[in-house]
Amino acid sequence: MFLKNKNQTYVASNFLTGMSLIELLVSMAIIVFITAIFVTNYRTTNKRTDLVMAAQSLVADLHQAQNNSLGLLKYGDAVPAGGWGVSFDLYNNRNQYTLFADLETPGTYGSMVYNNAGEGDISKGARIVQLPPETEINAIRIGNSQSSRYSASVTFLPPDPKTYIYSSGATSTALEIDLKELNNNTIKTIRVNFLGLAEVSSD
């Protein structure tokens, strides 16, 4: 800042206006506070997006198993006798599910159920799908029951493909899978019916 002296010449002033230390600290605190709110909201939105994407991916994988059976897709060198399916096992892992080939002939022991001894070989076409971090399979329900099961599978028997929903030794006409985002306890429900229609619930 320049001021005129008595000789009408400009000289530099020693007094410059600016922010005091307290004003600077208050401004920085406000910026940090706003940034923290933004980052928290951004992470929450990302988690919700992960949950929605996981639910949509599960529906897509159910349709993929159905299409594999409809198209008589081979598992390795042969078409699986029991078609293709998707298996859920909350006993062993709530963070993944398996797209598998049902090698047992329908009606025989072990059919409609995932047998990890030979039906989940990824080199032959099976897939083990990991859910996003902080997302898990929270509950599985069959039929009209509200009690959760620990395991279930949906298999599609060619050539129709006919849909089998199986859990704990019994078949059913409907299956519900709850995916849960653990940080916010948000849940998305996927419903599958006896026609093989799979969708993410809107409620």
DAJO-V529807 format. One record per residue. N is the residue number from 1. PHI is phi in radians with two decimals (* if undefined). PSI is psi in whole degrees, -180 to 180 (* if undefined). OMEGA is omega in whole degrees, 0 to 359 (NA if undefined). Layout:
# DAJO-V529807
n;phi;psi;omega
N;PHI;PSI;OMEGA
N;PHI;PSI;OMEGA
This chain:
# DAJO-V529807
n;phi;psi;omega
1;*;135;182
2;-2.05;139;178
3;-2.18;154;176
4;-1.48;135;174
5;-1.59;-173;184
6;-1.18;-18;177
7;-1.62;11;178
8;1.10;28;174
9;-1.88;153;183
10;-1.50;133;176
11;-2.26;154;179
12;-1.32;137;177
13;-1.56;145;178
14;-1.45;-7;183
15;-1.88;105;179
16;-1.84;137;178
17;-1.40;151;179
18;-3.13;-171;181
19;-1.52;141;174
20;-1.37;169;180
21;-1.06;-40;180
22;-1.13;-43;179
23;-1.09;-39;179
24;-1.11;-44;180
25;-1.13;-42;178
26;-1.10;-44;179
27;-1.07;-43;179
28;-1.13;-39;179
29;-1.10;-41;179
30;-1.13;-43;179
31;-1.10;-44;179
32;-1.09;-42;181
33;-1.09;-46;180
34;-1.14;-40;178
35;-1.09;-42;180
36;-1.08;-42;179
37;-1.11;-44;180
38;-1.07;-47;182
39;-1.10;-41;179
40;-1.09;-46;179
41;-1.13;-38;179
42;-1.11;-45;180
43;-1.15;-41;179
44;-1.08;-44;179
45;-1.11;-41;178
46;-1.08;-42;180
47;-1.11;-43;178
48;-1.11;-39;178
49;-1.13;-41;177
50;-1.03;-42;181
51;-1.14;-46;179
52;-1.08;-44;180
53;-1.13;-38;178
54;-1.13;-41;179
55;-1.13;-44;180
56;-1.17;-35;178
57;-1.16;-38;177
58;-1.11;-45;177
59;-1.04;-43;179
60;-1.10;-37;180
61;-1.24;-34;174
62;-1.10;-42;177
63;-1.15;-34;178
64;-1.12;-44;177
65;-1.07;-41;178
66;-1.09;-45;179
67;-1.15;-36;177
68;-1.05;-43;180
69;-1.23;-43;180
70;-1.08;-38;180
71;-1.55;5;180
72;0.92;44;180
73;-1.17;135;181
74;-1.36;148;172
75;-1.88;101;190
76;1.28;-115;184
77;-1.81;-4;185
78;-2.42;152;174
79;-1.26;126;181
80;-1.09;134;185
81;-1.05;-36;182
82;-1.74;10;179
83;1.42;-158;181
84;-2.03;155;181
85;-2.72;179;176
86;-2.20;131;184
87;-2.06;142;178
88;-2.16;132;182
89;-2.40;95;182
90;-1.32;-18;176
91;-1.06;-47;189
92;-1.71;-33;183
93;-2.83;117;178
94;-1.52;-5;186
95;-1.83;11;180
96;-2.70;163;171
97;-2.47;168;187
98;-2.21;130;169
99;-1.59;116;191
100;-2.26;167;174
101;-1.84;126;180
102;-1.52;104;186
103;-1.44;-19;181
104;-1.36;144;176
105;-1.17;135;180
106;-0.93;136;180
107;1.64;-13;178
108;-1.63;166;181
109;-1.09;131;178
110;1.63;-6;178
111;-1.29;155;181
112;1.26;1;183
113;-2.15;142;178
114;-1.27;125;176
115;-1.96;104;187
116;-1.22;-1;177
117;-1.23;-27;182
118;-2.73;0;187
119;-1.77;-2;182
120;-2.10;30;181
121;-1.30;112;184
122;-1.19;-22;179
123;-1.29;-14;180
124;-1.82;-3;176
125;2.19;-10;177
126;-1.30;165;178
127;-2.49;138;170
128;-1.85;118;187
129;-1.81;121;178
130;-1.57;133;176
131;-1.33;159;178
132;-1.07;159;176
133;-0.97;146;179
134;1.14;19;176
135;-2.19;138;181
136;-2.52;163;170
137;-1.40;110;187
138;-1.50;-37;182
139;-2.75;152;174
140;-2.25;128;179
141;-2.25;143;177
142;-2.07;153;179
143;1.04;-139;178
144;-1.70;6;183
145;-1.29;143;176
146;-1.73;-2;178
147;-1.46;139;185
148;-1.44;142;174
149;-1.75;162;179
150;-1.68;-13;178
151;-2.70;154;177
152;-2.90;160;176
153;-2.53;151;173
154;-2.10;119;178
155;-2.10;151;181
156;-2.12;113;185
157;-1.60;122;178
158;-1.24;163;4
159;-1.61;-4;188
160;-1.04;-57;356
161;-1.55;139;178
162;-1.38;140;184
163;-1.70;131;174
164;-2.10;126;175
165;-1.93;121;191
166;-2.32;136;176
167;-2.75;131;173
168;0.89;47;175
169;1.44;5;182
170;-2.36;148;175
171;-1.67;162;182
172;-2.56;170;179
173;-1.74;-6;183
174;-2.68;152;179
175;-2.47;138;174
176;-2.15;133;177
177;-2.12;123;177
178;-1.70;121;171
179;-1.75;134;185
180;-2.16;134;172
181;-1.61;117;194
182;-1.24;-31;183
183;-1.19;-42;184
184;-1.94;3;181
185;0.99;32;176
186;-1.43;140;183
187;-2.18;137;170
188;-2.08;133;182
189;-1.89;131;176
190;-1.85;130;180
191;-1.98;137;177
192;-2.23;134;178
193;-1.98;-180;187
194;-1.22;-13;175
195;-1.52;-6;181
196;1.56;7;178
197;-1.32;128;181
198;-2.18;136;180
199;-2.70;158;174
200;-1.51;128;181
201;-1.11;143;180
202;-1.46;-14;181
203;-1.64;*;NA
